[in-house]
Amino acid sequence: MWKEHYRIGSDLVDSQHKELFDRVGSFIKAVQDEGAWEERLEQVQATLEFMKEYVVIHFRDEEALQAEIGYPGLEKHAAIHAAFREEIRAFAQRVEQEGFDEEKVQEFAARVMTWLIMHVGKEDQKIGVFIRSQGGQS
Amino acid sequence: MRVEYINPFYKATIDVFRIMLNLDVQRGQVRAVDELVPVSEANVVIGVTGDLKGSLLYSFPKEMALEMVTIMAGMPMTKLDAFVSSALAEVANIISGNAVTLLSQNSFTCQISPPQVFVGTDGALSMATEQAIVVPLITSIGTFEVSISLHGSPR
C-alpha cells in the first residue's frame, strides 16, 4: 500500500507513515483472508489494538513536527487527526461491547484504508510542500 | 438541472482518482435522463440537501470496482463484499464531499448524506422525479457513471 511518493521529507514521519500503511495492509489481509472468521479474529484484534495506540503516537509526533517548522495549517490538521482518533476509539469501544462482527470490521477496514490514503496522499503532502519551500529536510 | 453543477464533480473525480488510484480520468458524452438508473453492478447513492437538493448515483462495473479496491489495498479483490462496497462508498463520499466544497465556492451551500451501497442493476431508483444528467467517466481500468440530479438556486 505504501508508495515512495508519499514521503514528505521528515524521516520520522515518513517511517511512521510506512508503518501505518504496512499495519493497515496486514489488517486488510486478516479481514479479507479465506478461512473461519474466528481464526482471523486474533490478528484483527491485535491490529486494532496497535492502531489505537499508534495513531496517538504518530499524530502527536506529526503535530510536533508541524509546530517545530511553523506549519501554518497545524490547527486544521490537528482537528482532522482528533476526529479520526475519535473514530478509531469509538469503533474499538463498539466492538468491545458488541463483539467483532465480520461485516462491521470489513466496513471499518475500508474506512481506515481510504482515510489513510487520502490523508497521507493529500493533507500530509501539504506539509511536504511546506518543508521543501523552507529549504529541505526537517 | 444546470450544466454548471457538473464540473465540480468532474474536477473532484480527477483529483480523488489521481490521489487514491494514480489514474487519469476523461469525461465522456453526457446525457440527460428522467430517473436515476443503475447501469452497473456496484452502486453508491448519496443524497444532497441545502441550496441544491437531490441525489447522486455512482455506478461502477464489477470488474472496475474490484480493480479500484485492488489498487488501494495492494492485494487482489475477487468479490463485491462489505469491504469492497464500503471502500467504493468512501471513494464516492470523498468525491461528493470535495465537489460540494467546490460548489460552495459558487455560492451554493450543500450537505451530503452518508452513502448507501447497493449491488445489482434491478429497477430504477425512482429517487429523482426531476431530470438528471449522467456523466460517463473514463479511466484505463474501466468507465463508470455519475448521475447527478440537483435542483435549487444559490442564496
Interface residues (C-beta under 8 A of the other chain):
Chain A: M1 G25 I28 K29 V31 Q32 E102 E103 Q106 E107 A109 A110 R111 M113 T114 W115 I117 M118 G121 K122
Chain B: V16 I19 M20 V69 M72 A73 G74 M75 M77 D81 A82 F83 V84 S85 S86 A87 A89 E90 V91 I94
